[in-house]
Amino acid sequence: MSRWSNSVMVIASLTAAGACSRGHDNQTRSTAAATSTGATYVVSDTVIEDVFQASGTAAPIQQATLSTKLMGAVTRVLVHEGDVVRAGQLLLAIDAQDLNAKRARVAAGLEEAEAVRSEAELHATRIRALFADSAAAKAQLDAAETQLSRAAAGVAAAQATAAEVAAAEQYAEIRAPFGGVVTRRFVDPGAFAAPGAPLVVLEDASQLRVSVMAPPRAVRGLVRGAAIRGTLEEEQVTLKIEGVVPGPGANLYTVNALTANQHRKYLSGSAATLALVQGERRALAVPRAALVREGALTGVHVRRGEETELRWVRLGEAFGDWVEVLSGLEPGEHIVLPTPTEEAG
């Protein structure tokens, strides 16, 4: 589900949140004085991007469900689910004995049609010579030419039938149309293959398409080819906008964006988001390096005099090395950043 980040009066709301947090002992915890040796950062109201986080899923650019136009028994299945295949690789074979017999009949018919055409050409050549010497009537010439045309048409028909058989034979061998991974295998040797029935599903996840839906106000200014931030399985990625089109629902648009998927790191169907920037707004933000995580809780070390306390906070949007704080801090407070030694540890 998408979430709209509204511009708010951050200082007032965060001041109230900070006052509330001081009234609850379970939201803070004293820490050793040694923590205060790190550098400090003064929390202040700042300007950040106003972002509409649109959620969706990632799917491969290339995906194919392979089937056949033939009806017959599956004789060989050479792949299993999860196999990586190359373009043109044989995946499975279907019994083509009927096609073999038909091919032989067609070849014989083509040979006969060519013999008839050769004879018609010789006859037409003789009649043309006789007609030129006034030794043959015009009717004889016309008949010879007609016979030759019919013979040529017979050869063309036989060639078309041969091409049809050759095309059908291609469906007896199911080959990979592109390199990728076999994700589904529907048949085993001995199974019956019917025209149009799925046999194997193949996908190439080396490039993914992230599709999300958003309202019109969130997609204004998006142009094809522009870079856009996003996440795949909660990891930051950079994508390129493929297009923005009207969505399936009223008052919604679909935004498609592409990203490379080196070594197929992310799987098809991975959870994804796109950060649709709407402008700017004011908020409190702290460096990512200042965050302390314990289980599901996130906090920062706040300096209070000579000591520090670990205070739990509620976070909002993340942007680069900074994270928005929705509650738990107020402007003017000092937070302690880890020293380089602490970061390395």
NORMO-V532634 format. One record per residue. N is the residue number from 1. RES is the residue in one small letter. SS is DSSP state (helix for helix, strand for strand, loop for the rest). PSI is psi in whole degrees, -180 to 180 (NA if undefined). BURIAL is # if it has 24 or more other C-alpha atoms within 12 Angstrom, else .. Layout:
BEGIN
((N,RES,SS,PSI,BURIAL) (N,RES,SS,PSI,BURIAL))
END
This chain:
BEGIN
((1,m,loop,140,.) (2,s,loop,156,.) (3,r,strand,132,.) (4,w,strand,125,.) (5,s,loop,106,#) (6,n,loop,148,.) (7,s,loop,131,.) (8,v,loop,166,.) (9,m,loop,92,.) (10,v,helix,-40,#) (11,i,helix,-47,#) (12,a,helix,-46,.) (13,s,helix,-39,.) (14,l,helix,-32,#) (15,t,helix,-44,#) (16,a,helix,-41,.) (17,a,helix,-40,#) (18,g,helix,-42,#) (19,a,helix,-40,.) (20,c,helix,-39,.) (21,s,helix,-32,#) (22,r,helix,-19,.) (23,g,loop,0,.) (24,h,loop,112,.) (25,d,helix,-27,.) (26,n,helix,-3,.) (27,q,helix,-8,#) (28,t,strand,161,#) (29,r,strand,131,.) (30,s,strand,145,.) (31,t,loop,172,.) (32,a,loop,149,.) (33,a,helix,-23,.) (34,a,helix,-24,.) (35,t,helix,-29,#) (36,s,helix,-3,#) (37,t,helix,-14,.) (38,g,loop,167,#) (39,a,loop,155,.) (40,t,strand,156,#) (41,y,strand,131,#) (42,v,strand,120,#) (43,v,loop,131,#) (44,s,loop,157,#) (45,d,strand,128,#) (46,t,strand,173,.) (47,v,strand,126,.) (48,i,strand,170,#) (49,e,strand,140,#) (50,d,strand,114,#) (51,v,strand,136,#) (52,f,strand,114,#) (53,q,strand,107,#) (54,a,strand,127,#) (55,s,strand,147,#) (56,g,strand,-155,#) (57,t,strand,162,#) (58,a,strand,140,#) (59,a,strand,151,#) (60,p,strand,149,#) (61,i,strand,-42,#) (62,q,strand,124,.) (63,q,strand,134,#) (64,a,strand,136,#) (65,t,strand,113,#) (66,l,strand,139,#) (67,s,loop,-172,#) (68,t,loop,161,#) (69,k,loop,-1,.) (70,l,loop,167,#) (71,m,loop,117,#) (72,g,strand,177,#) (73,a,strand,143,#) (74,v,strand,121,#) (75,t,strand,-33,.) (76,r,strand,141,#) (77,v,strand,114,#) (78,l,loop,2,#) (79,v,loop,161,#) (80,h,loop,164,.) (81,e,loop,132,.) (82,g,loop,-11,.) (83,d,loop,140,.) (84,v,strand,126,#) (85,v,strand,160,#) (86,r,loop,162,.) (87,a,loop,133,.) (88,g,loop,-6,.) (89,q,loop,140,#) (90,l,strand,126,#) (91,l,strand,-44,#) (92,l,strand,163,#) (93,a,strand,149,#) (94,i,strand,143,#) (95,d,loop,125,#) (96,a,loop,32,#) (97,q,helix,-39,.) (98,d,helix,-39,.) (99,l,helix,-35,#) (100,n,helix,-43,.) (101,a,helix,-41,.) (102,k,helix,-37,.) (103,r,helix,-39,#) (104,a,helix,-41,.) (105,r,helix,-42,.) (106,v,helix,-40,#) (107,a,helix,-41,#) (108,a,helix,-41,.) (109,g,helix,-39,.) (110,l,helix,-40,#) (111,e,helix,-42,.) (112,e,helix,-42,.) (113,a,helix,-38,#) (114,e,helix,-35,#) (115,a,helix,-41,.) (116,v,helix,-41,.) (117,r,helix,-41,#) (118,s,helix,-43,.) (119,e,helix,-40,.) (120,a,helix,-35,#) (121,e,helix,-43,.) (122,l,helix,-44,.) (123,h,helix,-43,#) (124,a,helix,-35,#) (125,t,helix,-43,.) (126,r,helix,-44,.) (127,i,helix,-38,#) (128,r,helix,-40,#) (129,a,helix,-42,.) (130,l,helix,-39,.) (131,f,helix,-35,.) (132,a,helix,-29,.) (133,d,loop,11,.) (134,s,loop,27,.) (135,a,loop,-4,.) (136,a,loop,147,.) (137,a,loop,160,.) (138,k,helix,-33,.) (139,a,helix,-38,.) (140,q,helix,-41,.) (141,l,helix,-44,#) (142,d,helix,-41,.) (143,a,helix,-40,.) (144,a,helix,-42,#) (145,e,helix,-39,#) (146,t,helix,-42,.) (147,q,helix,-40,#) (148,l,helix,-40,#) (149,s,helix,-41,.) (150,r,helix,-38,.) (151,a,helix,-41,#) (152,a,helix,-39,#) (153,a,helix,-36,.) (154,g,helix,-39,#) (155,v,helix,-43,#) (156,a,helix,-41,.) (157,a,helix,-41,.) (158,a,helix,-38,#) (159,q,helix,-38,#) (160,a,helix,-39,.) (161,t,helix,-39,#) (162,a,helix,-40,#) (163,a,helix,-37,.) (164,e,helix,-42,.) (165,v,helix,-41,#) (166,a,helix,-40,.) (167,a,helix,-40,.) (168,a,helix,-35,#) (169,e,helix,-28,#) (170,q,helix,-28,#) (171,y,loop,-5,#) (172,a,loop,-17,#) (173,e,strand,116,#) (174,i,strand,115,#) (175,r,strand,155,#) (176,a,loop,123,#) (177,p,loop,-18,#) (178,f,loop,164,#) (179,g,loop,142,#) (180,g,strand,-155,#) (181,v,strand,136,#) (182,v,strand,117,#) (183,t,strand,-22,#) (184,r,strand,141,.) (185,r,strand,117,#) (186,f,loop,-16,#) (187,v,loop,160,#) (188,d,loop,164,.) (189,p,loop,135,.) (190,g,loop,-17,.) (191,a,loop,159,.) (192,f,strand,126,.) (193,a,strand,130,#) (194,a,loop,153,.) (195,p,loop,128,.) (196,g,loop,-12,.) (197,a,loop,136,.) (198,p,loop,139,.) (199,l,loop,-48,#) (200,v,strand,143,#) (201,v,strand,130,#) (202,l,strand,139,#) (203,e,strand,148,#) (204,d,strand,104,#) (205,a,strand,21,#) (206,s,strand,-17,#) (207,q,strand,133,#) (208,l,strand,149,#) (209,r,strand,122,#) (210,v,strand,125,#) (211,s,strand,128,#) (212,v,strand,162,#) (213,m,strand,143,#) (214,a,strand,157,#) (215,p,loop,164,#) (216,p,helix,-39,.) (217,r,helix,-22,.) (218,a,helix,-16,#) (219,v,helix,1,#) (220,r,loop,136,.) (221,g,loop,-8,.) (222,l,loop,131,#) (223,v,loop,150,.) (224,r,loop,137,.) (225,g,loop,-12,.) (226,a,loop,147,.) (227,a,strand,148,.) (228,i,strand,143,#) (229,r,strand,155,#) (230,g,strand,-175,#) (231,t,strand,150,#) (232,l,strand,119,#) (233,e,loop,43,.) (234,e,loop,12,.) (235,e,strand,139,.) (236,q,strand,132,.) (237,v,strand,161,#) (238,t,strand,132,#) (239,l,strand,171,#) (240,k,strand,129,#) (241,i,strand,125,#) (242,e,strand,-37,#) (243,g,strand,162,#) (244,v,strand,120,#) (245,v,strand,157,#) (246,p,strand,137,.) (247,g,loop,-180,.) (248,p,loop,-23,.) (249,g,loop,166,.) (250,a,loop,140,.) (251,n,loop,34,.) (252,l,loop,148,.) (253,y,strand,149,#) (254,t,strand,128,#) (255,v,strand,123,#) (256,n,strand,135,#) (257,a,strand,146,#) (258,l,strand,149,#) (259,t,strand,146,#) (260,a,strand,148,#) (261,n,loop,75,#) (262,q,helix,134,.) (263,h,helix,22,.) (264,r,helix,47,.) (265,k,loop,-41,.) (266,y,loop,141,#) (267,l,loop,158,#) (268,s,loop,136,#) (269,g,loop,5,.) (270,s,loop,144,#) (271,a,strand,138,#) (272,a,strand,158,#) (273,t,strand,156,#) (274,l,strand,136,#) (275,a,strand,102,#) (276,l,strand,104,#) (277,v,strand,128,#) (278,q,strand,-15,#) (279,g,strand,-138,.) (280,e,strand,157,.) (281,r,strand,168,.) (282,r,strand,139,#) (283,a,strand,171,#) (284,l,strand,136,#) (285,a,strand,147,#) (286,v,strand,156,#) (287,p,strand,143,#) (288,r,helix,-36,#) (289,a,helix,-20,#) (290,a,helix,-10,#) (291,l,loop,140,#) (292,v,strand,127,#) (293,r,strand,132,.) (294,e,strand,101,.) (295,g,loop,-126,.) (296,a,loop,-2,.) (297,l,strand,148,.) (298,t,strand,134,#) (299,g,strand,179,#) (300,v,strand,154,#) (301,h,strand,120,#) (302,v,strand,127,#) (303,r,strand,129,#) (304,r,strand,94,.) (305,g,loop,-124,.) (306,e,loop,-6,.) (307,e,strand,172,.) (308,t,strand,159,#) (309,e,strand,146,#) (310,l,strand,116,#) (311,r,strand,130,#) (312,w,strand,140,#) (313,v,loop,162,#) (314,r,strand,126,#) (315,l,strand,157,#) (316,g,strand,-128,#) (317,e,strand,148,#) (318,a,strand,139,#) (319,f,strand,108,#) (320,g,loop,-129,.) (321,d,loop,12,.) (322,w,strand,153,#) (323,v,strand,135,#) (324,e,strand,139,#) (325,v,strand,120,#) (326,l,strand,-34,#) (327,s,strand,157,#) (328,g,loop,-16,#) (329,l,loop,162,#) (330,e,loop,156,#) (331,p,loop,143,#) (332,g,loop,-17,.) (333,e,loop,153,#) (334,h,strand,128,#) (335,i,strand,150,#) (336,v,strand,129,#) (337,l,loop,146,#) (338,p,loop,149,#) (339,t,loop,160,.) (340,p,helix,-36,.) (341,t,helix,-41,.) (342,e,helix,-40,.) (343,e,helix,-41,.) (344,a,helix,-34,.) (345,g,loop,NA,.))
END
